[in-house]
Protein backbone atom coordinates (compact mmCIF):
# COMPACT_ATOMS: atom_id res chain seq x y z
CA UNK A 1 0.00 0.00 0.00
CA UNK A 2 1.45 3.35 -1.04
CA UNK A 3 1.46 6.43 1.13
CA UNK A 4 -1.55 8.79 0.65
CA UNK A 5 -0.69 12.14 -0.92
CA UNK A 6 -1.45 15.53 0.66
CA UNK A 7 -4.59 16.99 -0.98
CA UNK A 8 -4.34 20.40 0.71
CA UNK A 9 -7.38 19.92 2.98
CA UNK A 10 -7.23 19.42 6.75
CA UNK A 11 -8.74 15.91 6.93
CA UNK A 12 -7.35 12.60 8.14
CA UNK A 13 -6.04 10.32 5.37
CA UNK A 14 -8.07 7.14 4.80
CA UNK A 15 -7.27 3.93 6.66
CA UNK A 16 -8.59 1.42 4.10
CA UNK A 17 -6.50 0.12 1.22
CA UNK A 18 -6.49 1.60 -2.27
CA UNK A 19 -8.27 -0.50 -4.89
CA UNK A 20 -6.70 1.16 -7.94
CA UNK A 21 -9.42 3.78 -8.45
CA UNK A 22 -7.90 6.78 -10.29
CA UNK A 23 -10.73 9.00 -9.00
CA UNK A 24 -9.44 8.70 -5.43
CA UNK A 25 -8.16 12.08 -4.17
CA UNK A 26 -5.61 10.49 -1.79
CA UNK A 27 -4.12 7.71 -3.93
CA UNK A 28 -5.33 8.55 -7.46
CA UNK A 29 -5.09 11.69 -9.55
CA UNK A 30 -8.40 13.45 -8.75
CA UNK A 31 -7.86 17.11 -7.74
CA UNK A 32 -10.32 18.68 -5.28
CA UNK A 33 -11.33 22.35 -5.16
CA UNK A 34 -14.30 24.50 -4.18
CA UNK A 35 -16.92 23.76 -1.56
CA UNK A 36 -16.27 21.65 1.53
CA UNK A 37 -19.55 20.29 2.97
CA UNK A 38 -20.64 17.92 5.73
CA UNK A 39 -23.63 15.61 5.62
CA UNK A 40 -25.01 12.12 6.19
CA UNK A 41 -24.92 9.26 3.68
CA UNK A 42 -28.55 8.29 3.05
CA UNK A 43 -27.95 5.80 0.23
CA UNK A 44 -24.85 3.85 -0.80
CA UNK A 45 -26.20 1.11 -3.04
CA UNK A 46 -24.52 1.98 -6.35
CA UNK A 47 -20.91 1.07 -6.99
CA UNK A 48 -18.58 3.89 -5.83
CA UNK A 49 -21.50 6.33 -5.49
CA UNK A 50 -23.25 7.63 -2.39
CA UNK A 51 -26.12 10.06 -1.89
CA UNK A 52 -25.26 12.57 0.85
CA UNK A 53 -27.94 14.68 2.54
CA UNK A 54 -26.79 18.20 3.43
CA UNK A 55 -28.92 20.14 5.94
CA UNK A 56 -28.61 23.88 6.51
CA UNK A 57 -30.56 26.79 8.03
CA UNK A 58 -31.72 29.81 6.01
CA UNK A 59 -32.90 32.95 7.77
CA UNK A 60 -36.30 34.24 6.65
CA UNK A 61 -36.36 37.98 7.38
CA UNK A 62 -40.13 38.33 6.90
CA UNK A 63 -40.98 35.88 9.67
CA UNK A 64 -37.74 36.41 11.65
CA UNK A 65 -37.16 32.67 11.87
CA UNK A 66 -34.90 30.06 10.35
CA UNK A 67 -36.01 27.60 7.70
CA UNK A 68 -34.52 24.13 7.61
CA UNK A 69 -33.44 23.25 4.09
CA UNK A 70 -31.76 20.14 2.75
CA UNK A 71 -30.09 18.95 -0.45
CA UNK A 72 -29.28 15.48 -1.71
CA UNK A 73 -25.90 15.42 -3.45
CA UNK A 74 -24.47 12.46 -5.33
CA UNK A 75 -20.81 11.98 -4.45
CA UNK A 76 -18.04 9.60 -5.50
CA UNK A 77 -17.26 7.15 -2.69
CA UNK A 78 -13.72 5.78 -2.97
CA UNK A 79 -13.10 2.34 -1.49
CA UNK A 80 -10.22 3.74 0.57
CA UNK A 81 -12.65 5.93 2.54
CA UNK A 82 -15.23 3.16 3.08
CA UNK A 83 -18.39 5.24 3.59
CA UNK A 84 -21.63 3.35 4.31
CA UNK A 85 -25.26 4.34 4.85
CA UNK A 86 -25.74 6.35 8.03
CA UNK A 87 -22.16 7.68 8.18
CA UNK A 88 -21.54 11.39 8.77
CA UNK A 89 -19.08 12.38 6.03
CA UNK A 90 -17.11 15.33 4.69
CA UNK A 91 -17.40 15.89 0.94
CA UNK A 92 -15.59 18.29 -1.36
CA UNK A 93 -16.18 19.56 -4.86
CA UNK A 94 -14.13 18.17 -7.74
CA UNK A 95 -14.31 18.07 -11.52
CA UNK A 96 -17.47 16.46 -12.97
CA UNK A 97 -17.15 12.67 -12.77
CA UNK A 98 -20.49 11.96 -14.43
CA UNK A 99 -23.72 13.76 -15.30
CA UNK A 100 -24.68 14.22 -11.64
CA UNK A 101 -21.46 13.60 -9.65
CA UNK A 102 -19.20 16.58 -8.94
CA UNK A 103 -18.30 15.81 -5.32
CA UNK A 104 -16.06 13.22 -3.65
CA UNK A 105 -16.18 11.84 -0.09
CA UNK A 106 -12.98 12.73 1.77
CA UNK A 107 -13.52 11.47 5.32
CA UNK A 108 -15.98 9.69 7.59
CA UNK A 109 -16.65 11.62 10.83
CA UNK A 110 -19.02 9.26 12.64
CA UNK A 111 -20.02 5.78 11.57
CA UNK A 112 -23.50 4.29 11.37
CA UNK A 113 -25.69 6.98 12.85
CA UNK A 114 -29.01 5.38 13.61
CA UNK A 115 -31.74 7.63 12.39
CA UNK A 116 -34.90 7.33 14.50
CA UNK A 117 -38.13 6.25 12.88
CA UNK A 118 -41.27 8.38 13.07
CA UNK A 119 -42.73 6.10 15.76
CA UNK A 120 -39.62 6.49 17.96
CA UNK A 121 -39.71 10.27 17.57
CA UNK A 122 -43.36 10.45 18.54
CA UNK A 123 -42.87 8.18 21.55
CA UNK A 124 -39.88 10.23 22.74
CA UNK A 125 -42.01 13.39 22.74
CA UNK A 126 -44.54 11.85 25.12
CA UNK A 127 -43.48 12.49 28.71
CA UNK A 128 -45.65 9.76 30.27
CA UNK A 129 -46.13 6.17 29.16
CA UNK A 130 -49.07 5.47 26.93
CA UNK A 131 -51.80 3.55 28.76
CA UNK A 132 -54.87 1.82 27.49
CA UNK A 133 -57.97 3.88 28.18
CA UNK A 134 -61.42 2.46 28.71
CA UNK A 135 -64.16 4.64 27.41
CA UNK A 136 -67.63 4.66 28.92
CA UNK A 137 -70.42 5.65 26.60
CA UNK A 138 -72.24 8.85 27.46
CA UNK A 139 -76.00 8.64 27.68
CA UNK A 140 -77.75 11.75 26.52
CA UNK A 141 -81.12 12.72 27.97
CA UNK A 142 -83.96 11.97 25.62
CA UNK A 143 -86.42 14.64 24.62
CA UNK A 144 -90.01 14.15 25.90
CA UNK A 145 -92.53 14.63 23.18
CA UNK A 146 -96.25 14.83 23.82
CA UNK A 147 -98.80 13.62 21.32
CA UNK A 148 -102.12 15.56 21.37
C-alpha positions as CSV (number, residue, x, y, z in Angstrom):
1,X,0.0,0.0,0.0
2,X,1.4,3.3,-1.0
3,X,1.5,6.4,1.1
4,X,-1.5,8.8,0.6
5,X,-0.7,12.1,-0.9
6,X,-1.4,15.5,0.7
7,X,-4.6,17.0,-1.0
8,X,-4.3,20.4,0.7
9,X,-7.4,19.9,3.0
10,X,-7.2,19.4,6.7
11,X,-8.7,15.9,6.9
12,X,-7.3,12.6,8.1
13,X,-6.0,10.3,5.4
14,X,-8.1,7.1,4.8
15,X,-7.3,3.9,6.7
16,X,-8.6,1.4,4.1
17,X,-6.5,0.1,1.2
18,X,-6.5,1.6,-2.3
19,X,-8.3,-0.5,-4.9
20,X,-6.7,1.2,-7.9
21,X,-9.4,3.8,-8.5
22,X,-7.9,6.8,-10.3
23,X,-10.7,9.0,-9.0
24,X,-9.4,8.7,-5.4
25,X,-8.2,12.1,-4.2
26,X,-5.6,10.5,-1.8
27,X,-4.1,7.7,-3.9
28,X,-5.3,8.5,-7.5
29,X,-5.1,11.7,-9.5
30,X,-8.4,13.5,-8.7
31,X,-7.9,17.1,-7.7
32,X,-10.3,18.7,-5.3
33,X,-11.3,22.4,-5.2
34,X,-14.3,24.5,-4.2
35,X,-16.9,23.8,-1.6
36,X,-16.3,21.6,1.5
37,X,-19.5,20.3,3.0
38,X,-20.6,17.9,5.7
39,X,-23.6,15.6,5.6
40,X,-25.0,12.1,6.2
41,X,-24.9,9.3,3.7
42,X,-28.5,8.3,3.1
43,X,-27.9,5.8,0.2
44,X,-24.9,3.9,-0.8
45,X,-26.2,1.1,-3.0
46,X,-24.5,2.0,-6.3
47,X,-20.9,1.1,-7.0
48,X,-18.6,3.9,-5.8
49,X,-21.5,6.3,-5.5
50,X,-23.3,7.6,-2.4
51,X,-26.1,10.1,-1.9
52,X,-25.3,12.6,0.8
53,X,-27.9,14.7,2.5
54,X,-26.8,18.2,3.4
55,X,-28.9,20.1,5.9
56,X,-28.6,23.9,6.5
57,X,-30.6,26.8,8.0
58,X,-31.7,29.8,6.0
59,X,-32.9,33.0,7.8
60,X,-36.3,34.2,6.6
61,X,-36.4,38.0,7.4
62,X,-40.1,38.3,6.9
63,X,-41.0,35.9,9.7
64,X,-37.7,36.4,11.6
65,X,-37.2,32.7,11.9
66,X,-34.9,30.1,10.4
67,X,-36.0,27.6,7.7
68,X,-34.5,24.1,7.6
69,X,-33.4,23.3,4.1
70,X,-31.8,20.1,2.8
71,X,-30.1,19.0,-0.4
72,X,-29.3,15.5,-1.7
73,X,-25.9,15.4,-3.4
74,X,-24.5,12.5,-5.3
75,X,-20.8,12.0,-4.5
76,X,-18.0,9.6,-5.5
77,X,-17.3,7.1,-2.7
78,X,-13.7,5.8,-3.0
79,X,-13.1,2.3,-1.5
80,X,-10.2,3.7,0.6
81,X,-12.7,5.9,2.5
82,X,-15.2,3.2,3.1
83,X,-18.4,5.2,3.6
84,X,-21.6,3.3,4.3
85,X,-25.3,4.3,4.8
86,X,-25.7,6.4,8.0
87,X,-22.2,7.7,8.2
88,X,-21.5,11.4,8.8
89,X,-19.1,12.4,6.0
90,X,-17.1,15.3,4.7
91,X,-17.4,15.9,0.9
92,X,-15.6,18.3,-1.4
93,X,-16.2,19.6,-4.9
94,X,-14.1,18.2,-7.7
95,X,-14.3,18.1,-11.5
96,X,-17.5,16.5,-13.0
97,X,-17.1,12.7,-12.8
98,X,-20.5,12.0,-14.4
99,X,-23.7,13.8,-15.3
100,X,-24.7,14.2,-11.6
101,X,-21.5,13.6,-9.7
102,X,-19.2,16.6,-8.9
103,X,-18.3,15.8,-5.3
104,X,-16.1,13.2,-3.7
105,X,-16.2,11.8,-0.1
106,X,-13.0,12.7,1.8
107,X,-13.5,11.5,5.3
108,X,-16.0,9.7,7.6
109,X,-16.7,11.6,10.8
110,X,-19.0,9.3,12.6
111,X,-20.0,5.8,11.6
112,X,-23.5,4.3,11.4
113,X,-25.7,7.0,12.9
114,X,-29.0,5.4,13.6
115,X,-31.7,7.6,12.4
116,X,-34.9,7.3,14.5
117,X,-38.1,6.3,12.9
118,X,-41.3,8.4,13.1
119,X,-42.7,6.1,15.8
120,X,-39.6,6.5,18.0
121,X,-39.7,10.3,17.6
122,X,-43.4,10.4,18.5
123,X,-42.9,8.2,21.5
124,X,-39.9,10.2,22.7
125,X,-42.0,13.4,22.7
126,X,-44.5,11.9,25.1
127,X,-43.5,12.5,28.7
128,X,-45.6,9.8,30.3
129,X,-46.1,6.2,29.2
130,X,-49.1,5.5,26.9
131,X,-51.8,3.6,28.8
132,X,-54.9,1.8,27.5
133,X,-58.0,3.9,28.2
134,X,-61.4,2.5,28.7
135,X,-64.2,4.6,27.4
136,X,-67.6,4.7,28.9
137,X,-70.4,5.6,26.6
138,X,-72.2,8.8,27.5
139,X,-76.0,8.6,27.7
140,X,-77.7,11.7,26.5
141,X,-81.1,12.7,28.0
142,X,-84.0,12.0,25.6
143,X,-86.4,14.6,24.6
144,X,-90.0,14.1,25.9
145,X,-92.5,14.6,23.2
146,X,-96.2,14.8,23.8
147,X,-98.8,13.6,21.3
148,X,-102.1,15.6,21.4
